[in-house]
Amino acid sequence: KLFKKQQEEGSRYYNMGNTLTRHAAFISNATYSYEGRYTFNGTLRYEGSNRLGKTRSSRWLPTWNLSGAWNAHEEKFFDAFAKPIALSHLSARVSYSLTADRGPASVSNSRVEIASETPWRPSSRDQESVLYIRNPENSGLTYEKKHEMNFGMNLGFLENRINVEFDIYQRNNFDLIGPISTLGTSGHVIKYGNVANMESNGFELSISTRNYRTKDFTWTTDFIYSHSKNKVTKLDNRQRVIDLVTGNGFAVEGRPVRSIFSIPFMGLIDEGLPTFLDQDGEISITGIYFQERDNIDFLLFSGSVDPTDLGSLGNTFSYKGFRLNVFITYSMGNVVRLDPVFASQYTDLTSMPREFKNRWVVPGDEHITTVPIIASRRQLNVYGTGLRYAYNAYNFSDERIARGDFIRMKEISLSYDFPSKLLERMKLSSLSLKIQATNPFLLYADKKLNGQDPEFFNTGGVAAPVPKQFTTSLRIGL
């Protein structure tokens, strides 16, 4: 029947087509270095693409980069300056650039795209072809652009036993491409255009040390810390409540690019059902309208999906042929939407998390718990389908937000390289044994997660948390 319907409407179960994409770029580069102390670099790129608007200012764009570096340790005065503070080397770099991107490959509507199709008719004898606007024209569509300023330093102390690298940046993105709501006069309510600006800044610090070294024993440490934050400064778009409260994050002007908002939870009533502050400023059970676009100020800003602070700490211990590596990663500054596990009805196939043990059971529990009741048949009859909105609102309320901060033991590995004398007897070039544990456990996570992995977001039936892996490997070189 599917093939019959496809034949009657003139469609196919496969697709073939031609595309025409044309790009051109002209690049020039100049570099100057003086005695290994000063280096200057300049790059100019002039690029054009037929995917963008018809006007010259939209379709063609010059981009550029200016950078410079100073190796202070090559200066004559460096030894006198560095000796009192045990400084081994010092270099600094700075750059400023304008870069651009043509945007997502799916966005290419500089000219109106008109396609043909055969509408479905009950009889295959009554067929006609029609023309429709597949994508409306956007003659002003232009590149996504970014101004970026970078400054960095490299320092070495104690004959480079301590090495420090520091970078700081400031970015201003503008003319970002995204969907925009229109009046629909072009035949499409949603179309793509240059709708947003964003600014971001941050820094990264890296420290590498050789802590202890003898003939047979070595201990080294590597530490990385990075901090970044961003804010949408302009956005020409409209959001729905459901867009803002899901765990994916959504862009809102004045907030981080992937922000999570929440429905205000107002506690449980004396029969265990959750209540909320709705879009009309009233406390209700079933009054949340998830498709609301105009009145969304009642939502609470919970935080950003993206962490602001990231880093790692690694220690490596070597003793003769043994090598022990302990590697820890950490992340802070974001929030996680807990899994939407609450519903008005359940079946025997439902897997319930441990927070159901703390649910409302008898009157009075509303004073000691915030986990709603498993709805009774009577409540389903009284509230009807509206009870689904109540439990869905609870899933997307501020009560179901947890901190995404964590410290994870990322890797523990122990390896052994067999001695050369044994290799000579066995006529081998190399022989090593390694035992490794990857993602064995979390050192810290928000207790509100109740065992949910802070790096895991349920994206569908094939989604899986970060796996634990234990590996043993033997490497033989002949």
DANORSUL-V616360 format. One record per residue. N is the residue number from 1. SS is DSSP state (H for helix, E for strand, C for the rest). Layout:
n:N ss:SS
n:N ss:SS
//
This chain:
n:1 ss:C
n:2 ss:H
n:3 ss:H
n:4 ss:H
n:5 ss:H
n:6 ss:H
n:7 ss:H
n:8 ss:H
n:9 ss:H
n:10 ss:C
n:11 ss:C
n:12 ss:C
n:13 ss:C
n:14 ss:C
n:15 ss:C
n:16 ss:C
n:17 ss:C
n:18 ss:C
n:19 ss:C
n:20 ss:C
n:21 ss:C
n:22 ss:C
n:23 ss:E
n:24 ss:E
n:25 ss:E
n:26 ss:E
n:27 ss:E
n:28 ss:E
n:29 ss:E
n:30 ss:E
n:31 ss:E
n:32 ss:E
n:33 ss:E
n:34 ss:E
n:35 ss:C
n:36 ss:C
n:37 ss:C
n:38 ss:E
n:39 ss:E
n:40 ss:E
n:41 ss:E
n:42 ss:E
n:43 ss:E
n:44 ss:E
n:45 ss:E
n:46 ss:E
n:47 ss:E
n:48 ss:E
n:49 ss:E
n:50 ss:C
n:51 ss:C
n:52 ss:C
n:53 ss:C
n:54 ss:C
n:55 ss:C
n:56 ss:H
n:57 ss:H
n:58 ss:H
n:59 ss:H
n:60 ss:E
n:61 ss:E
n:62 ss:E
n:63 ss:E
n:64 ss:E
n:65 ss:E
n:66 ss:E
n:67 ss:E
n:68 ss:E
n:69 ss:E
n:70 ss:E
n:71 ss:E
n:72 ss:H
n:73 ss:H
n:74 ss:H
n:75 ss:C
n:76 ss:C
n:77 ss:C
n:78 ss:H
n:79 ss:H
n:80 ss:H
n:81 ss:H
n:82 ss:H
n:83 ss:H
n:84 ss:H
n:85 ss:H
n:86 ss:C
n:87 ss:E
n:88 ss:E
n:89 ss:E
n:90 ss:E
n:91 ss:E
n:92 ss:E
n:93 ss:E
n:94 ss:E
n:95 ss:E
n:96 ss:E
n:97 ss:E
n:98 ss:E
n:99 ss:E
n:100 ss:E
n:101 ss:E
n:102 ss:C
n:103 ss:C
n:104 ss:C
n:105 ss:C
n:106 ss:C
n:107 ss:C
n:108 ss:C
n:109 ss:C
n:110 ss:C
n:111 ss:C
n:112 ss:C
n:113 ss:E
n:114 ss:E
n:115 ss:E
n:116 ss:E
n:117 ss:E
n:118 ss:E
n:119 ss:C
n:120 ss:C
n:121 ss:C
n:122 ss:C
n:123 ss:C
n:124 ss:C
n:125 ss:C
n:126 ss:C
n:127 ss:C
n:128 ss:C
n:129 ss:E
n:130 ss:E
n:131 ss:E
n:132 ss:E
n:133 ss:E
n:134 ss:E
n:135 ss:E
n:136 ss:C
n:137 ss:C
n:138 ss:C
n:139 ss:C
n:140 ss:C
n:141 ss:C
n:142 ss:C
n:143 ss:C
n:144 ss:E
n:145 ss:E
n:146 ss:E
n:147 ss:E
n:148 ss:E
n:149 ss:E
n:150 ss:E
n:151 ss:E
n:152 ss:E
n:153 ss:E
n:154 ss:E
n:155 ss:E
n:156 ss:E
n:157 ss:E
n:158 ss:C
n:159 ss:C
n:160 ss:C
n:161 ss:C
n:162 ss:E
n:163 ss:E
n:164 ss:E
n:165 ss:E
n:166 ss:E
n:167 ss:E
n:168 ss:E
n:169 ss:E
n:170 ss:E
n:171 ss:E
n:172 ss:E
n:173 ss:E
n:174 ss:E
n:175 ss:E
n:176 ss:E
n:177 ss:E
n:178 ss:E
n:179 ss:E
n:180 ss:E
n:181 ss:E
n:182 ss:C
n:183 ss:C
n:184 ss:C
n:185 ss:C
n:186 ss:C
n:187 ss:C
n:188 ss:C
n:189 ss:C
n:190 ss:E
n:191 ss:E
n:192 ss:E
n:193 ss:E
n:194 ss:E
n:195 ss:E
n:196 ss:E
n:197 ss:E
n:198 ss:E
n:199 ss:E
n:200 ss:E
n:201 ss:E
n:202 ss:E
n:203 ss:E
n:204 ss:E
n:205 ss:E
n:206 ss:E
n:207 ss:E
n:208 ss:E
n:209 ss:E
n:210 ss:E
n:211 ss:E
n:212 ss:E
n:213 ss:E
n:214 ss:C
n:215 ss:C
n:216 ss:C
n:217 ss:E
n:218 ss:E
n:219 ss:E
n:220 ss:E
n:221 ss:E
n:222 ss:E
n:223 ss:E
n:224 ss:E
n:225 ss:E
n:226 ss:E
n:227 ss:E
n:228 ss:E
n:229 ss:E
n:230 ss:E
n:231 ss:E
n:232 ss:E
n:233 ss:E
n:234 ss:E
n:235 ss:E
n:236 ss:C
n:237 ss:C
n:238 ss:C
n:239 ss:C
n:240 ss:C
n:241 ss:H
n:242 ss:H
n:243 ss:H
n:244 ss:H
n:245 ss:H
n:246 ss:C
n:247 ss:C
n:248 ss:C
n:249 ss:C
n:250 ss:E
n:251 ss:C
n:252 ss:C
n:253 ss:C
n:254 ss:C
n:255 ss:C
n:256 ss:C
n:257 ss:C
n:258 ss:C
n:259 ss:E
n:260 ss:E
n:261 ss:E
n:262 ss:E
n:263 ss:E
n:264 ss:C
n:265 ss:E
n:266 ss:E
n:267 ss:E
n:268 ss:E
n:269 ss:C
n:270 ss:C
n:271 ss:C
n:272 ss:C
n:273 ss:C
n:274 ss:E
n:275 ss:E
n:276 ss:E
n:277 ss:E
n:278 ss:C
n:279 ss:C
n:280 ss:C
n:281 ss:C
n:282 ss:C
n:283 ss:E
n:284 ss:E
n:285 ss:C
n:286 ss:C
n:287 ss:C
n:288 ss:C
n:289 ss:C
n:290 ss:C
n:291 ss:C
n:292 ss:C
n:293 ss:C
n:294 ss:C
n:295 ss:C
n:296 ss:C
n:297 ss:C
n:298 ss:C
n:299 ss:C
n:300 ss:E
n:301 ss:E
n:302 ss:E
n:303 ss:E
n:304 ss:E
n:305 ss:C
n:306 ss:C
n:307 ss:C
n:308 ss:C
n:309 ss:E
n:310 ss:E
n:311 ss:E
n:312 ss:E
n:313 ss:E
n:314 ss:E
n:315 ss:E
n:316 ss:E
n:317 ss:E
n:318 ss:E
n:319 ss:E
n:320 ss:C
n:321 ss:C
n:322 ss:E
n:323 ss:E
n:324 ss:E
n:325 ss:E
n:326 ss:E
n:327 ss:E
n:328 ss:E
n:329 ss:E
n:330 ss:E
n:331 ss:E
n:332 ss:E
n:333 ss:C
n:334 ss:C
n:335 ss:E
n:336 ss:E
n:337 ss:E
n:338 ss:C
n:339 ss:C
n:340 ss:C
n:341 ss:C
n:342 ss:C
n:343 ss:C
n:344 ss:C
n:345 ss:C
n:346 ss:C
n:347 ss:C
n:348 ss:C
n:349 ss:C
n:350 ss:C
n:351 ss:C
n:352 ss:C
n:353 ss:C
n:354 ss:H
n:355 ss:H
n:356 ss:H
n:357 ss:H
n:358 ss:H
n:359 ss:E
n:360 ss:C
n:361 ss:C
n:362 ss:C
n:363 ss:C
n:364 ss:C
n:365 ss:H
n:366 ss:H
n:367 ss:H
n:368 ss:C
n:369 ss:C
n:370 ss:C
n:371 ss:E
n:372 ss:C
n:373 ss:C
n:374 ss:C
n:375 ss:C
n:376 ss:C
n:377 ss:H
n:378 ss:H
n:379 ss:H
n:380 ss:H
n:381 ss:H
n:382 ss:H
n:383 ss:H
n:384 ss:C
n:385 ss:C
n:386 ss:H
n:387 ss:H
n:388 ss:H
n:389 ss:H
n:390 ss:H
n:391 ss:H
n:392 ss:H
n:393 ss:H
n:394 ss:H
n:395 ss:H
n:396 ss:C
n:397 ss:E
n:398 ss:H
n:399 ss:H
n:400 ss:H
n:401 ss:E
n:402 ss:E
n:403 ss:E
n:404 ss:C
n:405 ss:C
n:406 ss:E
n:407 ss:E
n:408 ss:E
n:409 ss:E
n:410 ss:E
n:411 ss:E
n:412 ss:E
n:413 ss:E
n:414 ss:E
n:415 ss:E
n:416 ss:E
n:417 ss:E
n:418 ss:C
n:419 ss:C
n:420 ss:H
n:421 ss:H
n:422 ss:H
n:423 ss:H
n:424 ss:H
n:425 ss:H
n:426 ss:H
n:427 ss:C
n:428 ss:C
n:429 ss:C
n:430 ss:E
n:431 ss:E
n:432 ss:E
n:433 ss:E
n:434 ss:E
n:435 ss:E
n:436 ss:E
n:437 ss:E
n:438 ss:E
n:439 ss:E
n:440 ss:E
n:441 ss:E
n:442 ss:E
n:443 ss:E
n:444 ss:E
n:445 ss:E
n:446 ss:C
n:447 ss:H
n:448 ss:H
n:449 ss:H
n:450 ss:C
n:451 ss:C
n:452 ss:C
n:453 ss:C
n:454 ss:C
n:455 ss:C
n:456 ss:C
n:457 ss:C
n:458 ss:C
n:459 ss:C
n:460 ss:C
n:461 ss:C
n:462 ss:C
n:463 ss:C
n:464 ss:C
n:465 ss:C
n:466 ss:C
n:467 ss:C
n:468 ss:C
n:469 ss:E
n:470 ss:E
n:471 ss:E
n:472 ss:E
n:473 ss:E
n:474 ss:E
n:475 ss:E
n:476 ss:E
n:477 ss:E
n:478 ss:C
//
